[in-house]
Amino acid sequence: MNFEEYKPQHIVEACCIVFDLKPAEFYSRRRTSRIARGRLASYYLCREFTALSFSGIGRFMRKDHTTVINGAERAELFMDTDPDFSKKINVAIQWLRNKKSQVRHNGIFRFVPHSDVSAYEQKGWHIASDLADSHHGRHAVIMRKDDRLSPQCRPVTAPD
């Protein structure tokens, strides 16, 4: 397997951003759909983008290795059947690649309420095209226009 080596803590950080989770929620015992899918994505990404074994991923995530195995398999299944999940995985991968290439990662993605979207647009932010059709509830994924990913962004439009 040809690894792009990422740190597992960066993968968790990316999944927390993309799935709108706080780290405390990610590591909690709660199993709501939003939290569970964020964890599944992190298991999958750790398996694909680190050299860690399932046991090593489990130790880092505070889970048993069998949970990680099943979670990574479920993530692959969701990627095939749920376009929104697949888009979020791709956004997390973009975030990781930008972090690795030393792009200013603290300004790449930001979740904001729809009521604040126009204010961010005036400051030069654009919505990430990967999640343009999925505003998942009260949030929108925003990306700064001067980052390397700007060709993949489109201007934010006001919510209906």
N, C-alpha and C positions, 0 to 999 in steps of 0.2 A: 504494500500500500504506500502511495506517495503522500506523505503528510505535509501539510502546511502547519507548522508547530505553533499552537496558540496556548496560552496559559488558561487553565480551567476557570480561574477567577474572572478572566476577561469574557469567557463564554457565558458564565452566569450573569455577569454584568450586562452583556448584550441581550440575553434572554429577558432579563428584568426590564430593560428599556423597551424592547419590542412588544412584550406581553403585558406591559404596564404593571409590573410587580415591584414591591419593595423587597429588599433582600430578606427582611424578617419574614415576609409572607412566603418567599421562595423556600426558605429552610424550615418553615413551620410544618405542623402535622396536618394542616388543612388540605382538603382535596377538592376544592371547587374546580370547575372546568378550566377557568382562566389560569389558576395556579398549576394545575396538573399538566396542562399543555405547555406551559413555560418550562416545567421540569423535563417533560418528554423531549422538548426541543434541545435542552441543554445536554441530556444524555446522548442524543443523536450527534450533536455537534462535537461533544467531547470525544466520542468514538471516532468520528470522521477526521477531526482536526488536531488530535493529540496522540501521543504514543502511549497513553495510559491504558492499562488493561481495564476490564470491567470492574475488577476488584479495586483498582486504584481510583477509578471514577467514583465508585461507591463510597470509598473512604472519604474522598473530597466532598461528596454531596451528602454525606451522613446517611447513606442508604446501603442496603445489602446489594451484592453484585447481581443477584437474580432480578432485583427490581430494575437495575440499570439495563440488563439484557432485554427484559420484557419492554421497558420504556423505549429503548432505542428501536426495537422492532415495531412498536405501536406508532412511533413517530414516523417511520418509513411508510406505514400504512396510511396515516393521516396525510402525509405529503402526496400520496397517490389519489386520495379521495376528497381532500378538503383544500381547495385552492387558496383560501385565506391563510391556513396554516403554512402552506408551502411558500406563500409570499412573505410571511413573517420570518420563516427560516432564511430566505434569501436576503431579507433586510438585515438580519442578525449577521449573516456572513459578510455582507458589505461593511457593516459596522466594524467587524473584527479585522477585515482587511485594511480599513482606514486606520484603525488603531495601531495595527502592526506597522504600517508605513509612516507612522508618526504624524499623521494629519491631526489637527486639533480636534480630539475626540470629545471634548466637553461641550462643543457647540454643534455637533453633527445632528443629533436627534433630540427632539424635545416634544413631549406630549403636552398639548394645551387645550383648554376648553374651546368649543366652537365659538363662543362669544369673544374670545381673544384672537381668533385667527386673523382678522383684518389688521389688528395692531401689529402682529408679527409680520404680516405681508408688507406693511409699510416700512418695517425695519430690514427688509431684504430676505425674508425666509420664504421657502417654497415647500409645498407638500411633497412627500416622497411618492413617486409614481407607483412604486411597488404596492403601496397600501392605499392608493387613491380611492378605490372603490369600497374600502373597508374602514370606515371611521369608528369601528367598534365602540358603540355607545357614545359617550360624551367627549371622546378624545380624538384628536387628529395627529398624525405623525408629521412632524415638521423637520425640514432640513435646510441648513444655511446655503444660500445660492452661490457663495464663493468657494465652496469646497470642491474637491475633484469630482464629486458625484453630480454636479450641477446639470450636465446634459441629460441625466436621468430624472430630473425633477421637472415639474410643471408649476406654473403660478397657482397659488391657492385661490380658490373661488369661495365666495361667501356661502355658508350652509343655507339650505332651503328653510 
